[in-house]
Amino acid sequence: MQSFQELSKQFTEYFNIRHFPKEPATLYEADEYFLSLGGKRVRPVMCLMGNELFDEISKDAWPVAAAIELFHNFTLIHDDIMDKAPLRRNQPTVHAKYGESTALLSGDVMLIVAYDYLNKISTGYLHQVISLFNRTAKEVCEGQQLDMDFEKQETVKMDEYIRMIELKTSVLLAASLQLGAILGGASTNNQQHIYAFGRNLGIAFQIQDDYLDAYGDPAKFGKQPGGDIMANKKTFLMIKALESANPAQLKELKRLMRENPEDKVARVLSVFDDCGVKNWAAGLKEKYMNEAFEHLEEMAVVMVRKEPLRQLAQFLVQREH
Amino acid sequence: MQSFQELSKQFTEYFNIRHFPKEPATLYEADEYFLSLGGKRVRPVMCLMGNELFDEISKDAWPVAAAIELFHNFTLIHDDIMDKAPLRRNQPTVHAKYGESTALLSGDVMLIVAYDYLNKISTGYLHQVISLFNRTAKEVCEGQQLDMDFEKQETVKMDEYIRMIELKTSVLLAASLQLGAILGGASTNNQQHIYAFGRNLGIAFQIQDDYLDAYGDPAKFGKQPGGDIMANKKTFLMIKALESANPAQLKELKRLMRENPEDKVARVLSVFDDCGVKNWAAGLKEKYMNEAFEHLEEMAVVMVRKEPLRQLAQFLVQREH
């Protein structure tokens, strides 16, 4: 059993090759550029961990892990176009550097290359792997669409937001684990538990994300918190505040969102405090974590094999950056 | 053996179902809308024809044909974004009707659903089918990138243009036939011949396309010809004219392209005539058609089975619309 850090190092070595042809450079340079920006490679390593939970790492787990990482990067390239984001990992996004058309095409071709990696595995699990990969890929697109739809809506209900987060973030974490488990020969029951573990973990992960963007320590977080508040983003915290505020607090929140005063972040946080949003978020995160750990418990696998996943989960939801 | 028309009718019936979930409607309505605009369904029917060339139509040929048609429509949705095209088949394009972000995502999800259809086939041919499908899909993206690159270049050489057309148009026709042939149990040699038939046919098809846009009969063509000339598009005809014009003709062409006078189309066509471009194009088309038919001849299949493909090829390169 290897830790996230050990597997992450091995995956980085495996993945650190050229994935695209040289020509036409006007297309493929954009893909190689984006991959060179790096990332934590959480999803592919979760695939390897889901695999090692049941057996020694299968040779098929590596290309499936690569396919997952390429798929994830494809979604980032296209999301950045839709969000008109100038930066990703402190570097220019693909569309900012190469133009929107090339960004669109280089994303398309990255998705196709993801399927090239899936197609490397042996025949036995191919149908099952493509089937779960595809269902998840569609759900991620649905999550992105809902996210865009919510931006245009005046109010978003908490359960709608959670469903969006599930689609946009959780299902890919869950499927990464399950894809590894499938290749490890896991039973259907164990596959369901590891998927549910990932799905609940993903929601807790997003709660932490939203929390850090409001309350993060700038020194550890790497940037000034408050970005979501400045952009009036509907996060776990904001939706909860809007739902639980009294009429005066609600009026204040709406005024701050409309007028964008200089001290907006501090004053929105003060309303959050008055509504008890911070404690509520900590409690909700714990609820999803407990749910996740229950599924981990219920897997018919000796406890010691589960340890790396437990540690990863703790890290992901307690991280400060 | 069935004709293109007969198979086209059958494919239309098979394909005329809902391919996407109902929700979120903000995403999937765009996909269903675009498919409802119809089209000639040339590529999927070529897959069926490539299959029937060797045996009765296999049940796997239908989902592969559907995957090809979905892939083709995915490229159209994304190409329309890149080309900022307002209309497709006389109706608003997806981005014109639903916005660019939804068009981008609905294209992405259509590509994923294409792989759902590939994943329906039996295990035996799955690796081979995905492999050819993917190689072709990447080539089509490369062709689109080259097409965009060429727009920014002052001059494009004929062999560069032909390579671009091969990637953007020909390889998908060729691969559609070969995918059908694979599922029909064709030998490697026969697969290579049917691919080469499709590749040459595709170039001849594009020559006819460029020809019609300059010389088409408006009554049959369905629109006023001259669109490519008005837009200074580098077509077979324009590249040939620029290559073979004498200094005075070249000066006239460049002036017309720069100044866009009211009678631009007529005057460019007059230079084309002086350079003998029309006859040259007819000759080039014949050359590729002959090449295509030679590969059809060389296939180890009784002649009568090849007849529908021969007729389709004749139709595609002689069509007047």
Interface residues (C-beta under 8 A of the other chain):
Chain A: P21 E23 P24 T26 L27 H78 I81 M82 E100 S101 T102 L104 L105 G107 D108 V109 L111 I112 V113 Y115 D116 L118 N119 T123 L126 H127 I130 S131 N134 A137 K138 C141 E142 Q144 Q145 L146 M148 D149
Chain B: P21 E23 P24 T26 L27 H78 I81 M82 E100 S101 T102 L104 L105 G107 D108 V109 L111 I112 V113 Y115 D116 L118 N119 T123 L126 H127 I130 S131 N134 A137 K138 C141 E142 Q144 Q145 L146 M148 D149
